[in-house]
Amino acid sequence: MHLPPLERNAMLDSTRDFFEALASVLLRCWVFGFLLLLFSTVVFMLTGDIVDRIHGPMFGLSPHELDLIIYCGLGLFKLCLLILFFFPWLAIKSVLKKSAS
């Protein structure tokens, strides 16, 4: 069986479908992760004193140190969301748009 030669920027339909599905999954993961980040931030803002009273004596940390640890954790989570889900989604969408034209 001989297949016709493909154009330089041509993409097979099955490959395009795969990357469109992957982009959809990555976008959903990013949205759900961002919602979880927002929820965690709100919970931390509302229950910050309770967290300080419970975990401060348990680990010998001041309220400032606990706040800093939680703030850095939220920042790391946001960075991971961007690197693992948003940037790959953006790259895939860019390639799909370029191959369509």
HELIX and SHEET records of a PDB file:
HELIX    1   1 ASP A   13  PHE A   59  1                                  47    
HELIX    2   2 PRO A   63  LEU A   81  1                                  19    
HELIX    3   3 LEU A   82  PHE A   86  3                                   5    
HELIX    4   4 PHE A   87  ALA A  100  1                                  14    
END                                                                             
